[in-house]
Amino acid sequence: MIEMAVAMQRIRPLRIAAKRQREMMAIILQNEVEFAEWIDRDNLDTDGMDIPDDNADNNSQLPIMTVEQHLSSPWTNE
């Protein structure tokens, strides 16, 4: 039996919108339509692209607060 190595072509996205563990949300152009899809990092060609920084100021991060702050009432008696 002869084994054949199949070279997978890496996807070249227009840009990277987000990333998580081993995946990136890639903006891809197909048939003149842009769409976003989570793709494994190993399958993307991101050479020379700007990739969002994990430490960047991100609105999706949860605020850090103490238990007392969490349990306190936001309402005041007048």
PyRosetta script that sets phi, psi and omega in degrees:
from pyrosetta import init, pose_from_sequence

init()
pose = pose_from_sequence("MIEMAVAMQRIRPLRIAAKRQREMMAIILQNEVEFAEWIDRDNLDTDGMDIPDDNADNNSQLPIMTVEQHLSSPWTNE")
pose.set_psi(1, 134.8)
pose.set_omega(1, -178.9)
pose.set_phi(2, -101.8)
pose.set_psi(2, 126.7)
pose.set_omega(2, 177.2)
pose.set_phi(3, -90.9)
pose.set_psi(3, 133.3)
pose.set_omega(3, 179.3)
pose.set_phi(4, -113.9)
pose.set_psi(4, 128.9)
pose.set_omega(4, 177.0)
pose.set_phi(5, -85.6)
pose.set_psi(5, 121.8)
pose.set_omega(5, 178.8)
pose.set_phi(6, -100.9)
pose.set_psi(6, 118.3)
pose.set_omega(6, 179.4)
pose.set_phi(7, -83.5)
pose.set_psi(7, 118.6)
pose.set_omega(7, 177.7)
pose.set_phi(8, -81.5)
pose.set_psi(8, 134.3)
pose.set_omega(8, 177.4)
pose.set_phi(9, -81.8)
pose.set_psi(9, 128.9)
pose.set_omega(9, 179.4)
pose.set_phi(10, -77.8)
pose.set_psi(10, 145.4)
pose.set_omega(10, -177.5)
pose.set_phi(11, -83.4)
pose.set_psi(11, 132.6)
pose.set_omega(11, 177.5)
pose.set_phi(12, -103.0)
pose.set_psi(12, 102.1)
pose.set_omega(12, -179.8)
pose.set_phi(13, -77.9)
pose.set_psi(13, 163.5)
pose.set_omega(13, 173.7)
pose.set_phi(14, -69.8)
pose.set_psi(14, -41.9)
pose.set_omega(14, 178.2)
pose.set_phi(15, -162.0)
pose.set_psi(15, 167.3)
pose.set_omega(15, 176.6)
pose.set_phi(16, -107.5)
pose.set_psi(16, 123.3)
pose.set_omega(16, -176.9)
pose.set_phi(17, -90.7)
pose.set_psi(17, -32.8)
pose.set_omega(17, -178.2)
pose.set_phi(18, -162.0)
pose.set_psi(18, 169.5)
pose.set_omega(18, 175.3)
pose.set_phi(19, -147.4)
pose.set_psi(19, 153.7)
pose.set_omega(19, 176.1)
pose.set_phi(20, -148.5)
pose.set_psi(20, 147.7)
pose.set_omega(20, -177.1)
pose.set_phi(21, 18.7)
pose.set_psi(21, -97.4)
pose.set_omega(21, -175.4)
pose.set_phi(22, -106.7)
pose.set_psi(22, 9.3)
pose.set_omega(22, -177.1)
pose.set_phi(23, -125.2)
pose.set_psi(23, 157.8)
pose.set_omega(23, 174.1)
pose.set_phi(24, -130.9)
pose.set_psi(24, 143.4)
pose.set_omega(24, 174.2)
pose.set_phi(25, -85.5)
pose.set_psi(25, 106.2)
pose.set_omega(25, -176.2)
pose.set_phi(26, -98.8)
pose.set_psi(26, 134.9)
pose.set_omega(26, 173.0)
pose.set_phi(27, -91.4)
pose.set_psi(27, 117.4)
pose.set_omega(27, -173.3)
pose.set_phi(28, -118.6)
pose.set_psi(28, 141.9)
pose.set_omega(28, 177.1)
pose.set_phi(29, -102.2)
pose.set_psi(29, 122.0)
pose.set_omega(29, 177.9)
pose.set_phi(30, -139.7)
pose.set_psi(30, 123.8)
pose.set_omega(30, -178.2)
pose.set_phi(31, 53.8)
pose.set_psi(31, 44.3)
pose.set_omega(31, 178.7)
pose.set_phi(32, 62.1)
pose.set_psi(32, 21.7)
pose.set_omega(32, 177.6)
pose.set_phi(33, -124.7)
pose.set_psi(33, 129.9)
pose.set_omega(33, 177.4)
pose.set_phi(34, -89.5)
pose.set_psi(34, 137.6)
pose.set_omega(34, 173.8)
pose.set_phi(35, -145.2)
pose.set_psi(35, 158.9)
pose.set_omega(35, -178.6)
pose.set_phi(36, -109.6)
pose.set_psi(36, 142.1)
pose.set_omega(36, 179.7)
pose.set_phi(37, -152.0)
pose.set_psi(37, 140.7)
pose.set_omega(37, 174.4)
pose.set_phi(38, -77.0)
pose.set_psi(38, 123.5)
pose.set_omega(38, -177.1)
pose.set_phi(39, -131.8)
pose.set_psi(39, 140.8)
pose.set_omega(39, 177.9)
pose.set_phi(40, -59.3)
pose.set_psi(40, 138.7)
pose.set_omega(40, -177.2)
pose.set_phi(41, -56.6)
pose.set_psi(41, -35.0)
pose.set_omega(41, -177.8)
pose.set_phi(42, -66.8)
pose.set_psi(42, -19.4)
pose.set_omega(42, -178.0)
pose.set_phi(43, -96.8)
pose.set_psi(43, 4.8)
pose.set_omega(43, -178.3)
pose.set_phi(44, -110.9)
pose.set_psi(44, 143.3)
pose.set_omega(44, 173.2)
pose.set_phi(45, -103.6)
pose.set_psi(45, 98.9)
pose.set_omega(45, -176.1)
pose.set_phi(46, -112.0)
pose.set_psi(46, 20.1)
pose.set_omega(46, -179.7)
pose.set_phi(47, -59.7)
pose.set_psi(47, 125.4)
pose.set_omega(47, 177.4)
pose.set_phi(48, 79.4)
pose.set_psi(48, 7.8)
pose.set_omega(48, -178.9)
pose.set_phi(49, -97.6)
pose.set_psi(49, 151.1)
pose.set_omega(49, 172.9)
pose.set_phi(50, -81.4)
pose.set_psi(50, 123.1)
pose.set_omega(50, -179.4)
pose.set_phi(51, -113.1)
pose.set_psi(51, 133.2)
pose.set_omega(51, -178.8)
pose.set_phi(52, -56.0)
pose.set_psi(52, 141.9)
pose.set_omega(52, -179.6)
pose.set_phi(53, -84.2)
pose.set_psi(53, 138.0)
pose.set_omega(53, 177.6)
pose.set_phi(54, -62.6)
pose.set_psi(54, -31.8)
pose.set_omega(54, -176.4)
pose.set_phi(55, -90.4)
pose.set_psi(55, 4.8)
pose.set_omega(55, -178.9)
pose.set_phi(56, -67.3)
pose.set_psi(56, 155.1)
pose.set_omega(56, 177.1)
pose.set_phi(57, -64.3)
pose.set_psi(57, 114.4)
pose.set_omega(57, -172.6)
pose.set_phi(58, -124.9)
pose.set_psi(58, 126.5)
pose.set_omega(58, -178.5)
pose.set_phi(59, -70.0)
pose.set_psi(59, -15.3)
pose.set_omega(59, -177.6)
pose.set_phi(60, -83.6)
pose.set_psi(60, -5.8)
pose.set_omega(60, 179.0)
pose.set_phi(61, -76.2)
pose.set_psi(61, 146.2)
pose.set_omega(61, -179.6)
pose.set_phi(62, -80.6)
pose.set_psi(62, 145.3)
pose.set_omega(62, 178.1)
pose.set_phi(63, -70.7)
pose.set_psi(63, 150.7)
pose.set_omega(63, 177.1)
pose.set_phi(64, -98.4)
pose.set_psi(64, 125.9)
pose.set_omega(64, 180.0)
pose.set_phi(65, -146.3)
pose.set_psi(65, 162.4)
pose.set_omega(65, 179.1)
pose.set_phi(66, -83.1)
pose.set_psi(66, 167.5)
pose.set_omega(66, 177.3)
pose.set_phi(67, -62.4)
pose.set_psi(67, -40.0)
pose.set_omega(67, -179.9)
pose.set_phi(68, -61.6)
pose.set_psi(68, -42.0)
pose.set_omega(68, 178.3)
pose.set_phi(69, -64.6)
pose.set_psi(69, -40.3)
pose.set_omega(69, -178.4)
pose.set_phi(70, -66.3)
pose.set_psi(70, -40.2)
pose.set_omega(70, -176.2)
pose.set_phi(71, -86.0)
pose.set_psi(71, -11.0)
pose.set_omega(71, -178.7)
pose.set_phi(72, -70.7)
pose.set_psi(72, 151.0)
pose.set_omega(72, -179.3)
pose.set_phi(73, -84.3)
pose.set_psi(73, 132.1)
pose.set_omega(73, 177.5)
pose.set_phi(74, -77.1)
pose.set_psi(74, -8.8)
pose.set_omega(74, -176.2)
pose.set_phi(75, -93.9)
pose.set_psi(75, 147.1)
pose.set_omega(75, 177.1)
pose.set_phi(76, -120.5)
pose.set_psi(76, 149.3)
pose.set_omega(76, 175.6)
pose.set_phi(77, -88.2)
pose.set_psi(77, 137.3)
pose.set_omega(77, 178.9)
pose.set_phi(78, -107.9)
pose.dump_pdb("model.pdb")
